[in-house]
Every structure is written in C-alpha cells, then in structure tokens.
Amino acid sequence: MIEADHDFRPLIVRLRNFVGDTVLSVPALRLLQQHGYRLELVGKGWARGLLEAEGWPVHVRPPRLGERVAQLRELKRRFRAEDPGFGRRSNMLLLPYAFSAALDARLAGLRAEGHAGDGRSWLLERGHPRREGRHTLVEYWELACDFLGIQAEPPQDIGLKVSDAQRELARALFAAHGVDAPRCVLICPFANGRVEFLDRSWPAFPDFVRRLHAAGRQVVIVPGPAELEGARQLYPDAIRLDGVALGVYNALLQQAGVVVANDTGPAHMAAGVGARLLSIWGPIDAARWAPWGSTVTLMRRGPGAWSSVDEVISKIDQALP
C-alpha cells in the first residue's frame, strides 16, 4: 500500500445514484486505491456522509449538463497540474451504465472507461463487457479489474468503514433514547420505488413490529426525510431516530443487535458494516441485488413469496435470546 496521498495517481470515478449501488462499489473502489490511484469521486451529495470514514473526496454532481462538464473540466485542469501524465492515459472510470455519464466525460475532454453498451462505446477510451449473471458487487469489481488489467476474487465482506466519532455519536443517540443497542431490533421497512413493476416492501412489516413490541422487544427506526410521516403512522411503537446523517446511520446499524430490512439502501449499509442482518425478500432477483456479506441471512421462500412474521421472529429469538 502506498503511504502518502501525493504518491497516488488521481482518478475520477463517477458513482451511481443509489445508496445500495454505492455501498456495493466500495470493494472495487478500494481495489483501485490499493493499485496506486487517488480517488476523486463524483456523485450525489449523500455520498459524502456515507463514505466519510473511507476518506475519499466526493464532488457533488450538478444537475445541468453545462455545470457537470464545467465541474469535470476543472477537475481535469487541477489534476493535470499535479500529474503531467493525467491527460495521457485513462483518467476516469464510470460506474453508471448511462449514455449521459459517458457524454459528460467526453465533453469535458476526459479519457473515460466503463461498461460498453447503451450506444456509448464510441465515447469511451475503452468499453468493457458487462457480463451476464453477476451480482452487482461482482459487476463493479470486475470492471475495476478490467480497468487495472488484473484478475482477482472479490472479498467475502465489504468492510465499509465507520469512524470512532460516528460510533460515539451512535452510542450517544441510543443512550439518549434509552435503547439497549446490543438487544434492540433496528428496522429498515421502507423501499422507495419499484423494480420491474414489483413492490420491494414486505407487507407484514407493521404487524411484525407490533408483535415485537408486545413481546417487549425494543424496535428502532431511522427514517429518511421523506419517510418521517410513514414512520409515525405505520410504526408508532418504534423508537424513532430522526435526522441522522448516513455515516452515523452506518454506526447505528453496526451496533444494533439485529437489523431487519427490505430490499433497500440501508440494508446494503448494514451488510457493508458487518451488522447482523435479516434481509427480507419477495419478488425481486436476490442473486443480483441481495446484500453482500457473511453476516447476512436472506429471508425468502421463493419467487413472489414472502417469509411469515413467525419465521422472522424465530430468527430474532435465536439471535437475541
């Protein structure tokens, strides 16, 4: 591992627009860093908090084309001043599959690599194959390997970093709400949007929480800004922690006794930090999108079938006697 930042070659990496995808890309990002690249990430504003403990700079991507191109041109100008070889080799890696990501890079004069397809190969310095039947984490990992010209196996666990400061804030939040963290059940019941017109939300979640509460279990929920009213109405028995930054949310997930989650971004965060996770799945393809890690238990009966409340409570009783 190279010790000092100035020894790294700068590489701009365009992140995807979803929390789960960003967590799943962490092993690929770390692989690039281990091979001598200083990562400069471009993505959504929330990525700063999510990846804060990793130490990677995140440049917030503007909404308008002209602003996006100007941002990338400024990064290019800065890095060419630091590294004369920056403009003579591939200097940007695109994790999104979209045509627009490649167009932004080309208009900015960057030499980008990414997956071929979506009619964008002519915009790329090199287009790499998007292989079929891969888990999304493996897809990002293999793209990084193709960029580096190596072959390597992805790690068993993501190992998303959590800082000491984030852990301390999480402990203080739990204590302020009277939560016994190692024995609590932290729920992530919201799954915004649909995939392939299928709902990703476990329909039994409200009944599940009522039964846990009746059994004397502490249930904690950490709603996002758009989820506050749903949390109040659907989960009045849960201890609600509002306005939590994503980095501190990582620490809350890591310290909770058990996390129970739908197919949603916080589920990937929980798996990423090594939380004990019960991942509830119904109709969506788990082989491609399931949370990744040795601490994940996938709760699924089969395509289109959900686990029962009794089955999930049984798993919790085994984990938290």
C-alpha positions in Angstrom: 0.0 0.0 0.0 1.3 3.5 -0.9 1.6 5.6 2.2 1.2 9.3 1.1 -1.6 10.8 -0.9 0.8 12.6 -3.2 2.2 9.3 -4.4 -1.2 8.3 -5.8 -2.2 8.9 -9.4 -5.5 10.9 -9.5 -8.5 9.0 -10.9 -12.0 10.5 -11.3 -14.7 7.9 -10.5 -18.4 8.6 -11.3 -20.6 6.9 -8.7 -24.1 5.6 -9.3 -27.1 7.5 -8.0 -28.3 4.9 -5.4 -27.1 4.2 -1.8 -27.1 0.4 -2.3 -25.0 0.6 -5.5 -22.6 2.9 -3.9 -22.1 0.5 -1.0 -21.6 -2.4 -3.4 -19.0 -0.4 -5.3 -16.8 0.0 -2.2 -14.6 -3.1 -2.8 -14.0 -2.0 -6.4 -13.0 1.5 -5.2 -10.7 0.1 -2.6 -9.1 -2.2 -5.2 -8.3 0.9 -7.4 -6.8 2.7 -4.4 -4.7 -0.3 -3.5 -3.2 -0.2 -7.0 -2.0 3.3 -6.7 -4.9 5.6 -7.5 -6.1 8.6 -5.5 -9.8 8.5 -6.0 -11.8 11.6 -6.6 -15.5 10.6 -6.6 -18.3 12.4 -8.4 -21.9 11.6 -7.2 -24.9 12.6 -5.1 -24.5 14.8 -2.0 -25.4 12.0 0.4 -22.3 10.0 -0.7 -20.1 12.3 1.3 -21.7 11.2 4.6 -22.0 7.6 3.5 -18.3 7.3 2.6 -16.9 9.8 5.1 -14.9 7.3 7.1 -13.3 5.9 3.9 -11.6 9.3 3.4 -12.4 9.7 -0.3 -13.3 13.2 -1.6 -16.8 13.4 -3.1 -17.6 16.1 -5.6 -21.4 16.7 -5.8 -22.6 16.3 -9.3 -24.5 19.3 -10.6 -27.9 18.7 -12.3 -27.3 20.6 -15.6 -25.2 19.4 -18.4 -23.1 22.6 -18.7 -22.4 22.6 -15.0 -21.4 18.9 -15.0 -19.0 19.4 -17.9 -17.5 22.5 -16.2 -17.0 20.6 -13.0 -15.2 17.8 -14.8 -13.1 20.2 -16.7 -12.0 21.9 -13.5 -11.0 18.6 -12.0 -9.1 17.8 -15.2 -7.3 21.1 -15.1 -6.3 20.6 -11.4 -5.1 17.0 -11.8 -3.0 17.8 -14.9 -1.2 20.5 -12.9 -0.5 17.9 -10.2 0.3 15.0 -12.6 1.6 15.7 -16.2 0.6 12.2 -17.2 -3.0 12.6 -16.2 -4.2 13.5 -19.7 -2.1 10.8 -21.5 -3.9 7.8 -20.0 -7.4 6.8 -19.0 -8.3 9.1 -16.2 -12.0 8.4 -15.4 -14.0 5.3 -14.5 -17.7 5.3 -15.0 -19.8 3.0 -12.7 -23.2 4.1 -14.2 -24.3 2.4 -17.4 -26.0 5.5 -18.8 -25.1 7.3 -22.1 -25.1 10.6 -20.3 -22.3 9.6 -18.0 -20.0 8.9 -21.0 -21.2 12.1 -22.8 -20.3 14.3 -19.7 -16.8 12.8 -19.6 -16.2 13.2 -23.4 -17.4 16.8 -23.5 -15.0 17.5 -20.6 -12.1 16.0 -22.6 -11.6 13.1 -20.2 -10.5 9.6 -21.2 -13.1 7.5 -19.5 -13.6 3.8 -19.3 -16.7 1.9 -18.3 -19.1 -0.8 -19.4 -19.8 -0.9 -23.1 -23.4 -0.7 -24.2 -26.2 1.9 -24.3 -24.7 3.1 -27.6 -21.9 4.9 -25.8 -18.8 2.8 -26.7 -17.6 5.5 -29.1 -17.5 8.0 -26.3 -15.2 5.8 -24.2 -11.4 5.4 -24.2 -12.2 1.7 -23.6 -15.5 -0.1 -23.2 -15.6 -3.2 -21.1 -18.0 -6.1 -21.2 -20.9 -6.2 -18.8 -21.0 -10.0 -18.0 -24.3 -11.8 -17.5 -25.4 -13.5 -14.3 -23.3 -11.4 -12.0 -24.1 -10.0 -8.6 -23.9 -6.2 -8.8 -20.9 -6.1 -6.4 -19.1 -8.5 -8.7 -20.0 -6.5 -11.7 -18.3 -3.4 -10.3 -15.4 -5.5 -9.0 -14.8 -7.0 -12.5 -15.0 -3.5 -14.1 -12.2 -2.3 -11.7 -10.2 -5.5 -12.6 -10.6 -4.8 -16.3 -9.5 -1.2 -15.8 -6.4 -2.4 -13.9 -5.7 -5.3 -16.3 -5.8 -7.9 -13.4 -7.8 -10.8 -12.2 -8.8 -11.1 -8.6 -11.6 -12.5 -6.4 -13.9 -10.1 -4.7 -13.9 -10.1 -0.9 -16.3 -12.0 1.3 -17.3 -8.9 3.2 -17.4 -5.2 2.1 -15.9 -3.8 5.3 -17.4 -0.4 4.9 -15.5 1.8 7.4 -17.1 3.5 10.4 -15.1 6.2 12.3 -14.7 6.4 16.1 -16.6 9.7 16.0 -19.5 8.1 14.2 -19.6 5.3 16.7 -19.6 7.7 19.6 -22.5 9.7 18.1 -24.4 6.5 17.6 -23.8 5.4 21.2 -25.0 8.8 22.4 -28.2 8.6 20.3 -29.0 5.1 21.6 -28.4 6.2 25.2 -30.5 9.4 24.8 -33.5 7.3 23.7 -33.0 4.6 26.4 -32.1 1.9 23.8 -30.1 -1.1 24.8 -28.3 -1.3 21.5 -27.0 -4.9 21.6 -30.5 -6.2 22.3 -32.5 -3.9 20.0 -34.1 -4.6 16.6 -33.4 -1.9 14.1 -35.9 -2.0 11.2 -35.5 -0.6 7.7 -39.0 -1.1 6.4 -39.1 1.5 3.5 -38.2 0.6 0.0 -38.7 3.6 -2.3 -39.9 2.8 -5.8 -40.4 -0.4 -7.7 -38.2 -2.8 -9.6 -39.6 -4.3 -12.8 -43.0 -3.1 -11.6 -42.7 -5.2 -8.4 -43.1 -3.9 -4.9 -40.0 -4.5 -2.7 -41.7 -3.8 0.7 -42.5 -6.7 3.0 -46.3 -6.3 3.5 -46.2 -7.8 7.0 -43.7 -5.3 8.4 -46.3 -3.3 10.5 -47.7 -6.5 12.1 -44.2 -7.7 12.7 -43.3 -4.6 14.6 -46.5 -4.7 16.7 -45.7 -8.2 17.7 -42.1 -7.4 18.6 -43.3 -4.5 20.8 -45.9 -6.7 22.5 -43.2 -9.2 23.3 -41.1 -6.5 25.0 -38.5 -6.0 22.3 -37.1 -2.6 21.6 -37.6 -1.6 18.0 -35.7 1.3 16.5 -36.4 3.0 13.2 -34.2 5.6 11.4 -36.4 7.3 8.8 -35.2 9.5 6.0 -36.7 12.9 5.4 -39.3 11.5 3.0 -40.2 8.7 5.4 -41.0 10.6 8.6 -44.8 10.6 8.2 -44.8 6.9 7.2 -42.7 6.1 10.3 -45.2 7.9 12.5 -48.3 6.4 11.1 -47.1 2.8 10.4 -44.7 2.3 13.3 -45.9 4.2 16.3 -44.4 1.6 18.7 -40.9 2.0 17.3 -38.3 4.3 18.8 -37.7 6.9 16.1 -34.3 8.5 15.5 -34.8 11.4 13.1 -32.4 13.5 11.1 -29.5 11.0 11.3 -26.5 11.5 8.9 -25.7 8.5 6.8 -22.3 8.0 8.4 -23.8 7.9 11.9 -26.6 5.6 10.5 -23.8 3.2 9.5 -22.7 3.2 13.1 -26.2 2.6 14.4 -26.7 -0.3 12.1 -23.3 -1.8 13.2 -24.2 -1.5 17.0 -27.8 -2.8 16.8 -28.5 -6.4 17.9 -30.3 -7.3 14.7 -31.2 -5.3 11.6 -34.4 -6.4 9.7 -34.7 -4.7 6.3 -36.4 -4.7 3.0 -34.5 -4.6 -0.3 -33.3 -1.0 0.3 -30.2 1.1 0.6 -29.9 0.8 4.4 -29.9 -3.0 4.0 -26.7 -2.7 2.0 -25.3 -0.3 4.5 -26.0 -2.8 7.3 -24.3 -5.6 5.4 -21.5 -3.3 4.5 -20.6 -2.5 8.1 -21.0 -6.1 9.2 -24.3 -5.8 11.1 -26.3 -8.9 11.8 -28.9 -8.6 9.0 -32.1 -10.4 8.2 -32.8 -9.3 4.6 -36.5 -9.8 3.7 -37.0 -10.6 0.0 -40.1 -11.3 -2.1 -40.4 -11.0 -5.9 -37.0 -9.3 -6.9 -34.0 -11.2 -8.1 -31.9 -11.8 -5.0 -29.0 -13.3 -7.0 -28.2 -9.9 -8.5 -29.2 -7.5 -5.7 -29.1 -9.2 -2.3 -26.9 -7.5 0.4 -23.4 -8.9 0.3 -21.6 -10.3 3.3 -21.1 -13.2 5.8 -23.4 -11.6 8.4 -26.4 -11.6 6.1 -29.3 -14.0 6.4 -31.6 -13.9 3.3 -35.2 -14.5 4.3 -37.0 -15.7 1.2 -39.4 -18.5 0.4 -39.2 -18.3 -3.3 -40.1 -16.0 -6.3 -43.1 -13.9 -5.3 -43.4 -15.4 -1.8 -42.6 -13.6 1.4 -41.4 -15.0 4.8 -44.0 -15.1 7.5 -43.8 -12.9 10.7 -43.4 -16.1 12.7 -40.3 -17.1 10.7 -38.6 -13.7 11.1 -39.4 -13.5 14.8 -38.0 -17.0 15.3 -34.7 -15.9 13.7 -34.6 -12.8 16.1 -35.3 -15.0 19.1 -32.3 -17.2 18.1 -30.1 -14.2 17.7 -31.3 -12.3 20.8 -32.2 -14.8 23.5 
